[in-house]
């Protein structure tokens, strides 16, 4: 809990301009992603290896020629998705499907706006491993959202 | 990362992602630009990662009142 609060407070400085700090803090602390981060910290492995950063998983997104095995498609009305509660439920499911350290790195970076060096310190990994982990998280999330939301009939189901 | 003038989508997408976390070098920016301007897949990938960042920041807390 202290760790989550600390992270939230560090992040809050950056968010102060965008919304009231209190609203943001309340929102963020109640959010279940925080629970996930807390759990991940408790179970944290001492030494995340390169494989945990996701080098092999990254290969799976590309052919041997370096092209996307499934090229990103055109996303229709992404703006509208941000208005829909079910889109965020899909996003959360995609986040939960990530390996825990990858999810943690990604939420610290994107949700709390921490810099990579802070995340590296927190996770005890090198900067380049951290970038790979974030890259892997983005590849997965992008593909997951495309599958679960942006591909034609998914949002009606 | 060793880098040729002509990037593959794999190399380009990695630079697109890293560009959201660190400053790219002059050379990285140039070779990335050369790739993205002719690659629809990587051009969409770029836009989608930017959208992903916005979506994360718009994640609602569970207790927030809906609508207004």
Backbone of each chain as ProteinMPNN parsed JSONL, in Angstrom:
{"seq_chain_A": "XXXXXXXXXXXXXXXXXXXXXXXXXXXXXXXXXXXXXXXXXXXXXXXXXXXXXXXXXXXXXXXXXXXXXXXXXXXXXXXXXXXXXXXXXXXXXXXXXXXXXXXXXXXXXXXXXXXXXXXXXXXXXXXXXXXXXXXXXXXXXXXXXXXXXXXXXXXXX", "coords_chain_A": {"N_chain_A": [[0.828, -1.204, 0.0], [1.856, 1.249, 0.879], [3.734, 1.583, -1.029], [2.241, 1.845, -3.344], [0.936, 4.214, -2.785], [3.066, 5.957, -2.61], [4.029, 5.816, -5.208], [1.826, 6.86, -6.478], [1.808, 9.427, -5.464], [4.196, 10.428, -6.411], [3.619, 10.34, -9.111], [1.527, 12.1, -9.121], [2.451, 14.704, -9.093], [3.051, 15.172, -11.696], [0.598, 15.035, -12.852], [-0.79, 17.098, -11.938], [-1.458, 19.401, -13.339], [-3.46, 18.581, -15.026], [-5.825, 17.536, -13.873], [-7.784, 17.788, -10.895], [-5.755, 17.033, -8.155], [-6.683, 15.555, -6.049], [-9.05, 14.26, -6.965], [-7.882, 12.729, -8.871], [-6.111, 11.142, -7.391], [-7.864, 9.733, -5.711], [-9.332, 8.336, -7.585], [-7.315, 6.798, -8.704], [-6.248, 5.301, -6.607], [-8.312, 3.717, -5.835], [-8.592, 2.173, -7.911], [-8.599, -0.993, -9.495], [-6.313, -1.761, -10.728], [-4.264, -0.935, -9.167], [-4.342, -2.769, -7.11], [-3.421, -4.918, -8.451], [-0.836, -4.114, -9.032], [0.179, -3.97, -6.477], [0.039, -6.636, -5.698], [1.768, -7.726, -7.557], [4.157, -6.579, -6.701], [4.557, -7.77, -4.249], [4.957, -10.379, -4.969], [7.186, -10.151, -6.359], [9.814, -11.189, -8.407], [13.242, -11.708, -7.732], [15.099, -11.109, -9.681], [14.399, -10.123, -12.606], [14.58, -11.615, -15.709], [15.985, -11.387, -19.036], [14.219, -12.785, -20.572], [11.891, -12.382, -19.318], [11.459, -9.78, -19.923], [10.547, -10.088, -22.431], [11.552, -10.861, -24.95], [11.264, -13.14, -26.624], [8.52, -13.309, -26.955], [8.075, -11.041, -28.376], [9.168, -11.65, -30.863], [7.174, -13.274, -31.853], [5.283, -11.608, -32.899], [6.133, -10.935, -35.362], [7.142, -11.816, -38.71], [9.805, -13.872, -40.097], [11.015, -12.222, -41.869], [10.844, -9.784, -40.718], [8.549, -8.335, -41.069], [5.279, -7.336, -39.86], [3.438, -10.021, -38.52], [0.715, -9.996, -38.289], [-0.412, -7.301, -39.674], [-1.023, -4.059, -38.265], [-4.38, -3.004, -38.291], [-6.779, -0.68, -39.709], [-8.212, 1.412, -37.331], [-11.492, 1.985, -36.502], [-13.212, 4.88, -35.539], [-11.714, 5.552, -33.002], [-11.901, 7.621, -31.164], [-14.505, 7.585, -30.312], [-14.547, 5.238, -28.892], [-13.407, 5.952, -26.486], [-15.492, 7.017, -25.143], [-16.972, 4.992, -24.297], [-17.951, 2.726, -21.875], [-17.687, -0.024, -22.039], [-15.521, -0.314, -23.669], [-13.381, 0.335, -22.019], [-13.543, -1.737, -20.247], [-12.776, -3.805, -21.888], [-10.165, -2.973, -22.367], [-9.077, -3.236, -19.803], [-9.236, -5.992, -19.48], [-7.39, -6.73, -21.389], [-5.082, -5.608, -20.281], [-4.853, -7.167, -18.017], [-4.107, -9.519, -19.092], [-1.466, -9.32, -19.595], [1.98, -10.255, -18.832], [3.027, -10.086, -15.392], [5.124, -8.275, -14.628], [5.476, -6.825, -16.905], [2.989, -5.632, -17.164], [3.091, -4.082, -14.898], [5.28, -2.341, -15.38], [4.218, -1.045, -17.557], [1.842, 0.208, -16.58], [2.932, 1.888, -14.638], [4.362, 3.569, -16.255], [2.506, 4.587, -18.238], [0.066, 5.108, -16.945], [0.717, 6.38, -14.588], [2.675, 8.031, -15.385], [5.397, 7.869, -14.818], [8.973, 8.207, -15.252], [11.227, 6.329, -17.38], [13.636, 5.682, -16.026], [12.928, 5.724, -13.354], [11.148, 3.623, -13.271], [12.776, 1.49, -13.975], [14.401, 1.376, -11.725], [12.553, 0.727, -9.78], [11.712, -1.799, -10.661], [14.045, -3.103, -10.747], [15.599, -3.498, -13.077], [17.509, -3.157, -16.161], [17.735, -0.153, -18.172], [17.436, -0.718, -20.907], [16.192, -3.193, -20.875], [13.849, -2.425, -19.721], [12.727, -0.767, -21.683], [12.298, -2.682, -23.635], [10.442, -4.263, -22.339], [8.3, -2.495, -22.127], [7.781, -2.076, -24.795], [7.015, -4.626, -25.553], [4.696, -4.854, -24.02], [3.127, -2.901, -25.241], [2.895, -3.896, -27.851], [1.401, -6.224, -27.319], [-0.925, -5.218, -26.077], [-1.94, -3.561, -28.057], [-2.521, -5.418, -30.091], [-4.337, -7.014, -28.728], [-6.445, -5.224, -28.174], [-7.2, -4.62, -30.753], [-8.174, -7.072, -31.569], [-10.187, -7.534, -29.651], [-11.806, -5.308, -29.636], [-11.607, -3.443, -31.821], [-11.961, -4.874, -34.108], [-14.275, -5.222, -36.413], [-17.027, -6.952, -35.636], [-16.609, -7.301, -32.96], [-17.29, -5.446, -30.943], [-19.968, -5.526, -30.776], [-20.673, -7.936, -29.747]], "CA_chain_A": [[0.0, 0.0, 0.0], [2.721, 2.436, 0.929], [4.415, 1.696, -2.311], [1.279, 2.367, -4.307], [0.722, 5.621, -2.443], [4.276, 6.679, -2.975], [4.038, 5.912, -6.669], [0.75, 7.757, -6.865], [2.19, 10.793, -5.127], [5.21, 10.841, -7.392], [2.939, 10.576, -10.373], [0.578, 13.194, -8.976], [3.093, 15.969, -9.44], [2.978, 15.329, -13.136], [-0.777, 15.1, -13.306], [-1.455, 18.194, -11.25], [-1.998, 20.366, -14.284], [-4.536, 18.068, -15.864], [-7.076, 17.412, -13.149], [-7.526, 17.989, -9.48], [-4.914, 15.947, -7.643], [-7.491, 14.71, -5.174], [-9.885, 13.42, -7.818], [-7.03, 11.759, -9.553], [-5.598, 10.195, -6.403], [-8.952, 8.869, -5.279], [-9.603, 7.434, -8.704], [-6.235, 5.858, -8.969], [-6.034, 4.384, -5.484], [-9.404, 2.759, -5.761], [-8.638, 1.361, -9.108], [-8.079, -2.333, -9.208], [-4.953, -1.903, -11.248], [-3.362, -0.769, -8.034], [-4.273, -4.061, -6.427], [-2.568, -5.761, -9.272], [0.544, -3.668, -8.848], [0.588, -4.378, -5.128], [0.269, -8.081, -5.72], [2.985, -7.97, -8.342], [5.321, -6.2, -5.905], [4.752, -8.769, -3.211], [5.471, -11.613, -5.554], [8.24, -9.78, -7.303], [10.98, -12.043, -8.472], [14.405, -10.911, -7.395], [15.924, -10.731, -10.815], [13.706, -10.396, -13.865], [15.557, -11.904, -16.749], [15.665, -10.849, -20.356], [13.057, -13.468, -21.128], [10.708, -11.757, -18.752], [11.247, -8.55, -20.676], [9.647, -10.505, -23.485], [12.193, -10.909, -26.262], [10.704, -14.189, -27.499], [7.137, -12.965, -27.281], [8.114, -10.007, -29.406], [9.393, -12.327, -32.139], [5.939, -13.89, -32.324], [4.465, -10.622, -33.608], [6.741, -10.639, -36.658], [7.674, -12.907, -39.508], [11.266, -13.919, -40.111], [11.48, -11.11, -42.689], [10.726, -8.542, -39.97], [7.237, -7.718, -41.251], [4.251, -7.755, -38.9], [2.721, -11.209, -38.978], [-0.623, -9.452, -38.54], [-0.202, -5.851, -39.7], [-2.071, -3.27, -37.613], [-5.463, -2.592, -39.175], [-7.348, 0.649, -39.485], [-9.172, 1.414, -36.22], [-12.597, 2.918, -36.738], [-13.702, 5.72, -34.433], [-11.094, 5.363, -31.685], [-12.378, 8.664, -30.246], [-15.785, 7.143, -29.761], [-14.274, 4.175, -27.917], [-13.105, 6.561, -25.191], [-16.754, 7.394, -24.503], [-17.736, 3.786, -23.987], [-17.521, 1.982, -20.71], [-17.286, -1.381, -22.405], [-14.169, -0.263, -24.231], [-12.418, 0.304, -20.915], [-13.55, -3.1, -19.713], [-11.933, -4.577, -22.812], [-8.79, -2.538, -22.119], [-8.631, -3.848, -18.553], [-9.0, -7.415, -19.715], [-6.121, -6.824, -22.12], [-4.01, -5.312, -19.324], [-4.709, -8.294, -17.099], [-3.517, -10.645, -19.816], [-0.015, -9.12, -19.704], [2.8, -10.769, -17.731], [2.846, -9.1, -14.32], [6.108, -7.185, -14.639], [5.193, -6.029, -18.086], [1.828, -4.822, -16.802], [3.503, -3.107, -13.901], [6.074, -1.327, -16.065], [3.347, -0.282, -18.45], [0.953, 1.1, -15.84], [3.743, 2.944, -14.017], [4.745, 4.509, -17.303], [1.418, 5.24, -18.966], [-1.007, 5.565, -16.069], [1.245, 7.297, -13.583], [3.582, 8.965, -16.035], [6.773, 7.804, -14.321], [10.0, 8.102, -16.287], [11.771, 4.975, -17.463], [14.678, 5.389, -15.026], [12.247, 5.42, -12.091], [10.557, 2.287, -13.415], [13.905, 0.551, -13.924], [14.824, 1.262, -10.336], [11.47, 0.022, -9.079], [11.651, -3.204, -11.073], [15.384, -3.655, -10.667], [16.069, -3.959, -14.382], [18.247, -2.146, -16.902], [16.889, 0.709, -18.996], [17.076, -1.333, -22.188], [15.18, -4.204, -20.577], [12.612, -1.71, -19.437], [12.167, -0.36, -22.98], [11.809, -3.898, -24.296], [9.235, -4.67, -21.623], [7.229, -1.57, -22.509], [7.517, -2.36, -26.2], [6.266, -5.869, -25.564], [3.36, -4.557, -23.481], [2.365, -2.144, -26.241], [2.551, -4.817, -28.939], [0.327, -7.111, -26.865], [-2.159, -4.469, -25.844], [-2.451, -3.12, -29.349], [-3.12, -6.57, -30.778], [-5.488, -7.45, -27.935], [-7.549, -4.277, -28.397], [-7.664, -4.769, -32.126], [-8.95, -8.297, -31.59], [-11.366, -7.561, -28.789], [-12.671, -4.136, -29.767], [-11.619, -2.697, -33.075], [-12.222, -5.677, -35.297], [-15.666, -5.341, -36.843], [-18.198, -7.294, -34.847], [-16.255, -7.573, -31.569], [-17.909, -4.576, -29.948], [-21.4, -5.81, -30.677], [-20.857, -9.23, -29.103]], "C_chain_A": [[0.854, 1.242, 0.0], [3.381, 2.68, -0.414], [3.492, 2.31, -3.36], [1.051, 3.852, -4.067], [1.895, 6.475, -2.899], [4.322, 6.903, -4.484], [2.992, 6.907, -7.126], [1.145, 9.206, -6.603], [3.25, 11.31, -6.084], [4.561, 11.188, -8.722], [2.079, 11.825, -10.311], [1.184, 14.529, -9.374], [2.954, 16.248, -10.937], [1.556, 15.554, -13.621], [-1.471, 16.37, -12.834], [-2.109, 19.173, -12.216], [-3.27, 19.889, -14.969], [-5.865, 17.917, -15.139], [-6.755, 17.628, -11.694], [-6.785, 16.775, -8.927], [-5.755, 14.988, -6.819], [-8.345, 13.74, -5.994], [-9.048, 12.31, -8.417], [-6.549, 10.69, -8.584], [-6.667, 9.214, -5.975], [-9.234, 7.845, -6.361], [-8.548, 6.359, -8.802], [-6.081, 4.837, -7.839], [-7.124, 3.337, -5.405], [-9.337, 1.77, -6.91], [-7.997, 0.003, -8.885], [-6.71, -2.599, -9.797], [-3.942, -1.769, -10.124], [-3.227, -2.082, -7.265], [-3.311, -4.983, -7.141], [-1.104, -5.415, -9.074], [1.05, -4.103, -7.481], [0.916, -5.854, -5.086], [1.583, -8.393, -6.435], [4.223, -7.64, -7.518], [5.629, -7.245, -4.862], [5.415, -10.018, -3.764], [6.703, -11.38, -6.406], [9.42, -10.74, -7.268], [12.206, -11.159, -8.322], [15.085, -10.352, -8.641], [15.225, -11.046, -12.133], [14.729, -10.575, -14.983], [15.125, -11.286, -18.07], [14.414, -11.509, -20.922], [11.786, -12.879, -20.546], [10.422, -10.416, -19.428], [10.483, -8.853, -21.953], [10.244, -10.604, -24.869], [11.562, -11.964, -27.189], [9.28, -13.855, -27.915], [7.09, -11.924, -28.39], [8.285, -10.645, -30.784], [8.098, -12.86, -32.735], [5.057, -12.906, -33.101], [4.965, -10.366, -35.032], [7.142, -11.908, -37.396], [9.186, -12.862, -39.502], [11.849, -12.793, -40.969], [11.354, -9.765, -41.97], [9.432, -7.786, -40.219], [6.296, -8.154, -40.132], [3.616, -9.041, -39.411], [1.234, -10.884, -39.146], [-0.524, -7.937, -38.505], [-1.349, -5.124, -39.006], [-3.119, -2.819, -38.626], [-5.911, -1.179, -38.87], [-8.345, 0.563, -38.339], [-10.257, 2.442, -36.496], [-12.992, 3.597, -35.435], [-13.045, 5.438, -33.084], [-11.587, 6.396, -30.669], [-13.65, 8.22, -29.537], [-15.583, 6.067, -28.699], [-14.057, 4.761, -26.527], [-14.36, 6.995, -24.44], [-17.477, 6.156, -23.971], [-17.122, 2.988, -22.856], [-17.009, 0.59, -21.087], [-15.912, -1.429, -23.063], [-13.134, -0.375, -23.113], [-12.395, -1.064, -20.231], [-12.671, -4.007, -20.589], [-10.458, -4.253, -22.57], [-8.25, -3.189, -20.843], [-8.362, -5.339, -18.715], [-7.67, -7.612, -20.443], [-4.939, -6.571, -21.186], [-3.756, -6.517, -18.414], [-4.06, -9.5, -17.774], [-1.998, -10.513, -19.939], [0.709, -9.842, -18.574], [2.916, -9.677, -16.656], [3.873, -7.961, -14.347], [5.918, -6.246, -15.817], [4.019, -5.088, -17.798], [2.223, -3.728, -15.819], [4.293, -1.97, -14.55], [5.162, -0.419, -16.886], [2.436, 0.672, -17.691], [1.731, 2.207, -15.137], [4.084, 4.014, -15.043], [3.54, 5.296, -17.832], [0.346, 5.812, -18.051], [-0.476, 6.606, -15.103], [2.273, 8.25, -14.162], [4.994, 8.957, -15.475], [7.745, 7.712, -15.492], [10.615, 6.706, -16.246], [12.791, 4.689, -16.372], [14.065, 5.082, -13.66], [11.683, 3.998, -12.123], [11.642, 1.213, -13.334], [14.304, 0.293, -12.494], [13.818, 0.408, -9.569], [11.481, -1.479, -9.401], [13.015, -3.884, -11.006], [15.892, -4.209, -11.984], [16.798, -2.823, -15.093], [17.281, -1.329, -17.746], [16.483, -0.005, -20.281], [16.071, -2.468, -21.993], [13.817, -3.579, -20.342], [11.939, -1.281, -20.745], [11.596, -1.552, -23.728], [10.496, -4.35, -23.661], [8.046, -3.793, -22.009], [6.804, -1.803, -23.965], [6.642, -3.609, -26.323], [4.833, -5.648, -25.072], [2.518, -3.84, -24.527], [1.963, -3.021, -27.42], [1.361, -5.688, -28.542], [-0.986, -6.369, -26.724], [-2.785, -4.019, -27.155], [-3.171, -4.265, -30.068], [-4.384, -7.029, -30.055], [-6.684, -6.531, -28.168], [-8.099, -4.4, -29.81], [-8.586, -5.983, -32.236], [-10.274, -8.126, -30.856], [-12.286, -6.366, -28.99], [-12.757, -3.602, -31.189], [-11.862, -3.554, -34.314], [-13.713, -5.879, -35.446], [-16.689, -5.669, -35.791], [-17.894, -7.463, -33.357], [-17.073, -6.734, -30.59], [-19.407, -4.817, -29.825], [-21.67, -7.047, -29.816], [-21.081, -9.18, -27.609]], "O_chain_A": [[0.621, 2.173, -0.77], [3.556, 3.814, -0.861], [3.893, 3.167, -4.148], [0.981, 4.646, -5.005], [1.735, 7.547, -3.482], [4.606, 7.998, -4.968], [3.226, 7.699, -8.039], [0.86, 10.096, -7.404], [3.216, 12.463, -6.514], [4.9, 12.181, -9.367], [1.915, 12.528, -11.308], [0.499, 15.387, -9.931], [2.769, 17.384, -11.372], [1.329, 16.177, -14.658], [-2.582, 16.684, -13.261], [-3.184, 19.706, -11.941], [-4.068, 20.7, -15.438], [-6.921, 18.146, -15.729], [-5.589, 17.649, -11.302], [-7.151, 15.633, -9.203], [-5.572, 13.772, -6.876], [-8.35, 12.537, -5.733], [-9.438, 11.143, -8.464], [-6.569, 9.498, -8.891], [-6.42, 8.011, -5.884], [-9.357, 6.65, -6.094], [-8.845, 5.175, -8.962], [-5.818, 3.66, -8.085], [-6.893, 2.212, -4.964], [-9.936, 0.694, -6.882], [-6.993, -0.129, -8.185], [-6.029, -3.549, -9.411], [-2.894, -2.414, -10.134], [-2.138, -2.453, -6.829], [-2.519, -5.708, -6.539], [-0.247, -6.291, -8.963], [2.19, -4.545, -7.336], [1.927, -6.271, -4.522], [2.388, -9.205, -5.979], [5.234, -8.336, -7.616], [6.787, -7.576, -4.609], [6.29, -10.623, -3.144], [7.196, -12.283, -7.082], [9.949, -11.052, -6.201], [12.204, -10.0, -8.738], [15.588, -9.229, -8.626], [15.435, -12.113, -12.711], [15.631, -9.755, -15.154], [14.031, -10.735, -18.188], [13.645, -10.885, -21.654], [10.736, -12.875, -21.19], [9.274, -9.978, -19.492], [9.834, -7.965, -22.505], [9.534, -10.45, -25.863], [11.353, -11.715, -28.376], [8.878, -14.081, -29.056], [6.189, -11.924, -29.229], [7.638, -10.241, -31.75], [7.931, -12.898, -33.954], [4.188, -13.32, -33.868], [4.313, -9.672, -35.812], [7.441, -12.934, -36.785], [9.786, -11.928, -38.968], [13.021, -12.444, -40.829], [11.709, -8.727, -42.528], [9.225, -6.713, -39.652], [6.488, -9.209, -39.528], [3.291, -9.149, -40.593], [0.571, -11.425, -40.031], [-0.549, -7.341, -37.428], [-2.508, -5.518, -39.136], [-2.779, -2.31, -39.694], [-5.474, -0.565, -37.897], [-9.24, -0.281, -38.371], [-9.973, 3.622, -36.699], [-13.09, 2.968, -34.381], [-13.738, 5.117, -32.119], [-11.684, 6.109, -29.476], [-13.84, 8.447, -28.342], [-16.34, 5.986, -27.732], [-14.455, 4.173, -25.522], [-14.304, 7.304, -23.25], [-18.484, 6.273, -23.272], [-15.945, 2.628, -22.879], [-16.029, 0.098, -20.526], [-15.226, -2.45, -23.02], [-12.139, -1.088, -23.243], [-11.368, -1.493, -19.706], [-11.931, -4.854, -20.09], [-9.61, -5.146, -22.569], [-7.105, -3.639, -20.807], [-7.4, -5.878, -18.169], [-6.922, -8.544, -20.148], [-3.911, -7.242, -21.287], [-2.615, -6.843, -18.087], [-3.532, -10.389, -17.106], [-1.317, -11.46, -20.334], [0.151, -10.031, -17.493], [2.904, -8.488, -16.972], [3.519, -6.806, -14.112], [6.165, -5.043, -15.73], [4.054, -3.907, -18.143], [1.746, -2.596, -15.903], [4.022, -0.794, -14.309], [5.317, 0.802, -16.902], [2.266, 1.82, -18.101], [1.254, 3.338, -15.044], [4.095, 5.207, -14.739], [3.562, 6.527, -17.866], [-0.22, 6.869, -18.333], [-1.143, 7.604, -14.83], [2.697, 9.186, -13.485], [5.724, 9.935, -15.637], [7.408, 7.217, -16.567], [10.543, 6.0, -15.24], [12.824, 3.58, -15.838], [14.606, 4.281, -12.897], [11.736, 3.271, -11.131], [11.456, 0.169, -12.709], [14.52, -0.849, -12.088], [14.18, -0.499, -8.82], [11.284, -2.315, -8.52], [13.122, -5.097, -11.187], [16.537, -5.257, -12.019], [16.714, -1.667, -14.678], [16.154, -1.751, -18.004], [15.331, 0.083, -20.705], [15.202, -2.685, -22.838], [12.781, -4.13, -20.713], [10.725, -1.416, -20.895], [10.552, -1.456, -24.372], [9.564, -4.763, -24.351], [6.931, -4.282, -22.194], [5.623, -1.733, -24.304], [5.674, -3.644, -27.083], [3.882, -6.187, -25.637], [1.334, -4.134, -24.684], [0.848, -2.918, -27.932], [0.429, -5.87, -29.325], [-2.028, -6.83, -27.191], [-4.001, -4.088, -27.338], [-4.278, -4.098, -30.582], [-5.376, -7.387, -30.689], [-7.808, -7.003, -28.34], [-9.305, -4.299, -30.034], [-9.626, -5.939, -32.893], [-11.334, -8.508, -31.351], [-13.438, -6.402, -28.557], [-13.847, -3.341, -31.7], [-11.959, -3.038, -35.428], [-14.331, -6.624, -34.686], [-17.183, -4.77, -35.11], [-18.8, -7.735, -32.569], [-17.5, -7.225, -29.545], [-20.038, -4.358, -28.873], [-22.745, -7.192, -29.235], [-21.247, -10.222, -26.975]]}, "seq_chain_B": "XXXXXXXXXXXXXXXXXXXXXXXXXXXXXXXXXXXXXXXXXXXXXXXXXXXXXXXXXXXXXXXXXXXX", "coords_chain_B": {"N_chain_B": [[20.926, -0.931, -30.391], [21.815, -2.172, -33.496], [21.685, -0.571, -36.637], [20.369, -0.39, -39.828], [20.024, 1.672, -42.792], [17.643, 1.125, -43.991], [14.852, 0.156, -42.357], [13.286, -2.726, -40.882], [9.827, -3.592, -40.279], [9.741, -4.585, -37.736], [12.01, -3.505, -36.485], [11.389, -0.812, -36.813], [8.959, -0.542, -35.393], [9.814, -1.003, -32.86], [11.44, 1.219, -32.41], [9.479, 3.176, -32.567], [7.988, 2.629, -30.301], [10.015, 2.942, -28.315], [10.56, 5.587, -28.677], [8.556, 6.75, -27.254], [9.424, 6.578, -24.738], [12.028, 7.42, -24.425], [14.507, 9.808, -25.592], [14.988, 9.746, -29.016], [17.872, 9.239, -31.096], [19.321, 11.489, -33.511], [19.875, 10.132, -35.889], [18.312, 7.826, -35.541], [15.77, 8.972, -35.602], [15.64, 9.91, -38.233], [15.913, 7.549, -39.837], [13.686, 6.2, -38.948], [11.624, 7.904, -39.715], [11.931, 7.769, -42.479], [11.088, 5.174, -42.887], [8.438, 5.031, -41.806], [6.972, 6.815, -43.332], [6.488, 5.515, -45.688], [5.23, 3.232, -44.954], [2.294, 1.747, -44.284], [1.432, 0.053, -42.223], [3.185, 0.596, -40.06], [2.708, 3.268, -39.759], [0.053, 3.286, -38.911], [0.474, 1.826, -36.583], [1.971, 3.657, -35.061], [0.04, 5.703, -34.591], [-1.793, 4.242, -33.142], [-0.428, 3.538, -30.824], [-0.143, 6.013, -29.634], [-2.805, 6.55, -29.187], [-3.333, 4.499, -27.371], [-1.947, 5.374, -25.126], [-3.447, 7.645, -24.507], [-5.867, 6.41, -23.929], [-5.255, 4.913, -21.648], [-4.847, 6.97, -19.857], [-7.371, 7.875, -19.658], [-8.735, 5.983, -18.326], [-11.418, 5.081, -16.324], [-12.029, 5.361, -12.778], [-13.504, 2.859, -10.631], [-15.487, 3.859, -8.961], [-16.313, 6.205, -9.939], [-18.891, 8.45, -10.802], [-21.122, 7.64, -13.407], [-21.627, 9.168, -16.582], [-22.899, 12.44, -16.228]], "CA_chain_B": [[20.429, -1.667, -31.56], [22.482, -1.84, -34.741], [20.595, -0.112, -37.462], [20.628, -0.058, -41.223], [19.222, 2.79, -43.276], [16.291, 0.616, -44.213], [14.392, -0.605, -41.199], [12.144, -3.627, -41.008], [8.731, -3.157, -39.41], [10.088, -4.973, -36.376], [12.92, -2.478, -35.951], [10.692, 0.47, -36.787], [7.959, -0.503, -34.328], [10.536, -0.884, -31.592], [11.827, 2.628, -32.259], [8.254, 3.945, -32.309], [7.697, 2.434, -28.875], [11.063, 3.555, -27.489], [10.419, 7.038, -28.807], [7.609, 7.201, -26.237], [10.054, 6.414, -23.428], [13.339, 8.074, -24.377], [14.771, 10.614, -26.776], [15.679, 9.025, -30.082], [18.982, 9.983, -31.677], [19.034, 12.109, -34.806], [19.884, 9.077, -36.898], [17.121, 6.988, -35.332], [14.584, 9.705, -36.064], [15.657, 9.973, -39.695], [15.609, 6.247, -40.452], [12.307, 5.872, -38.601], [10.768, 8.719, -40.574], [12.009, 7.204, -43.834], [10.291, 3.945, -42.93], [7.018, 5.222, -41.495], [6.279, 7.559, -44.386], [6.089, 4.618, -46.78], [4.718, 1.974, -44.405], [0.974, 1.941, -43.678], [1.326, -0.697, -40.969], [3.886, 1.313, -38.988], [2.027, 4.541, -39.568], [-1.086, 2.978, -38.035], [1.028, 1.414, -35.285], [2.311, 4.892, -34.339], [-1.189, 6.358, -34.126], [-2.472, 3.394, -32.157], [0.28, 3.633, -29.534], [-0.507, 7.305, -29.05], [-4.167, 6.359, -28.688], [-3.239, 3.635, -26.187], [-1.538, 6.24, -24.018], [-4.617, 8.46, -24.141], [-6.894, 5.541, -23.351], [-4.829, 4.596, -20.289], [-5.054, 8.146, -19.021], [-8.802, 8.12, -19.534], [-9.339, 4.872, -17.579], [-12.206, 5.577, -15.196], [-12.036, 4.609, -11.526], [-14.766, 2.132, -10.557], [-16.505, 4.559, -8.186], [-16.687, 7.463, -10.561], [-20.25, 8.433, -11.331], [-21.176, 7.583, -14.861], [-22.253, 10.326, -17.191], [-22.78, 13.544, -15.296]], "C_chain_B": [[21.19, -1.228, -32.8], [21.414, -1.533, -35.777], [21.034, 0.224, -38.88], [19.797, 1.162, -41.604], [17.781, 2.345, -43.474], [15.88, -0.279, -43.055], [13.352, -1.634, -41.625], [11.042, -3.065, -40.113], [9.047, -3.485, -37.952], [11.002, -3.926, -35.734], [12.204, -1.141, -35.805], [9.72, 0.544, -35.609], [8.632, -0.398, -32.959], [10.967, 0.569, -31.353], [10.615, 3.51, -31.958], [7.906, 3.851, -30.824], [8.74, 3.138, -28.005], [11.015, 5.071, -27.547], [9.409, 7.615, -27.814], [8.224, 7.164, -24.84], [11.405, 7.103, -23.301], [13.488, 8.951, -25.616], [15.499, 9.77, -27.815], [16.818, 9.899, -30.598], [18.545, 10.568, -33.024], [18.91, 11.038, -35.889], [18.65, 8.174, -36.79], [15.865, 7.679, -35.862], [14.492, 9.703, -37.587], [15.265, 8.622, -40.309], [14.177, 5.82, -40.136], [11.338, 6.631, -39.512], [10.741, 8.149, -41.994], [11.151, 5.949, -43.957], [8.791, 4.25, -42.814], [6.282, 5.924, -42.64], [5.858, 6.663, -45.551], [5.452, 3.33, -46.282], [3.392, 2.22, -43.689], [0.871, 1.262, -42.319], [1.979, 0.084, -39.825], [3.287, 2.686, -38.732], [0.8, 4.348, -38.668], [-0.619, 2.6, -36.635], [1.345, 2.654, -34.431], [1.064, 5.534, -33.752], [-1.845, 5.556, -33.012], [-1.768, 3.416, -30.802], [-0.028, 4.952, -28.845], [-1.911, 7.219, -28.454], [-4.169, 5.53, -27.395], [-2.866, 4.457, -24.955], [-2.713, 7.097, -23.553], [-5.66, 7.619, -23.428], [-6.541, 5.19, -21.908], [-5.099, 5.765, -19.354], [-6.522, 8.458, -18.816], [-9.501, 6.986, -18.79], [-10.131, 5.41, -16.399], [-11.964, 4.743, -13.954], [-13.396, 3.958, -11.387], [-15.869, 2.912, -9.844], [-16.91, 5.885, -8.809], [-18.111, 7.392, -11.069], [-20.218, 8.393, -12.847], [-21.937, 8.778, -15.39], [-21.998, 11.534, -16.316], [-24.079, 14.292, -15.207]], "O_chain_B": [[21.212, -0.04, -33.125], [20.357, -2.165, -35.793], [21.95, 1.019, -39.095], [18.965, 1.625, -40.823], [16.835, 3.073, -43.173], [16.479, -1.326, -42.808], [12.631, -1.438, -42.604], [11.285, -2.178, -39.294], [8.664, -2.746, -37.045], [10.794, -3.517, -34.591], [12.381, -0.43, -34.816], [9.657, 1.556, -34.911], [8.099, 0.208, -32.03], [10.87, 1.079, -30.237], [10.71, 4.469, -31.192], [7.578, 4.847, -30.179], [8.386, 3.85, -27.065], [11.382, 5.755, -26.591], [9.403, 8.819, -27.558], [7.631, 7.653, -23.878], [11.876, 7.344, -22.189], [12.705, 8.854, -26.561], [16.518, 9.15, -27.511], [16.749, 11.127, -30.549], [17.524, 10.174, -33.587], [17.973, 11.039, -36.688], [18.032, 7.81, -37.79], [15.012, 7.051, -36.489], [13.418, 9.519, -38.158], [14.401, 8.554, -41.184], [13.528, 5.161, -40.948], [10.363, 6.07, -40.011], [9.688, 8.056, -42.625], [10.558, 5.694, -45.006], [7.986, 3.786, -43.622], [5.106, 5.654, -42.885], [4.963, 7.023, -46.316], [5.161, 2.433, -47.073], [3.362, 2.826, -42.618], [0.299, 1.815, -41.38], [1.396, 0.218, -38.749], [3.351, 3.202, -37.616], [0.547, 5.154, -37.773], [-1.222, 2.99, -35.636], [1.031, 2.697, -33.242], [1.026, 5.87, -32.568], [-2.384, 6.119, -32.059], [-2.415, 3.324, -29.758], [-0.158, 5.007, -27.623], [-2.175, 7.738, -27.37], [-4.908, 5.822, -26.455], [-3.413, 4.249, -23.872], [-2.944, 7.252, -22.354], [-6.262, 8.054, -22.447], [-7.415, 5.168, -21.041], [-5.523, 5.582, -18.212], [-6.884, 9.212, -17.913], [-10.722, 7.011, -18.634], [-9.58, 6.12, -15.558], [-11.718, 3.541, -14.057], [-14.366, 4.447, -11.966], [-17.052, 2.668, -10.082], [-17.751, 6.602, -8.268], [-18.508, 6.407, -11.691], [-19.384, 9.038, -13.484], [-22.799, 9.33, -14.705], [-20.931, 11.62, -15.708], [-24.18, 15.268, -14.464]]}, "name": "protein", "num_of_chains": 2, "seq": "XXXXXXXXXXXXXXXXXXXXXXXXXXXXXXXXXXXXXXXXXXXXXXXXXXXXXXXXXXXXXXXXXXXXXXXXXXXXXXXXXXXXXXXXXXXXXXXXXXXXXXXXXXXXXXXXXXXXXXXXXXXXXXXXXXXXXXXXXXXXXXXXXXXXXXXXXXXXXXXXXXXXXXXXXXXXXXXXXXXXXXXXXXXXXXXXXXXXXXXXXXXXXXXXXXXXXXXXXXXXXXXXX"}
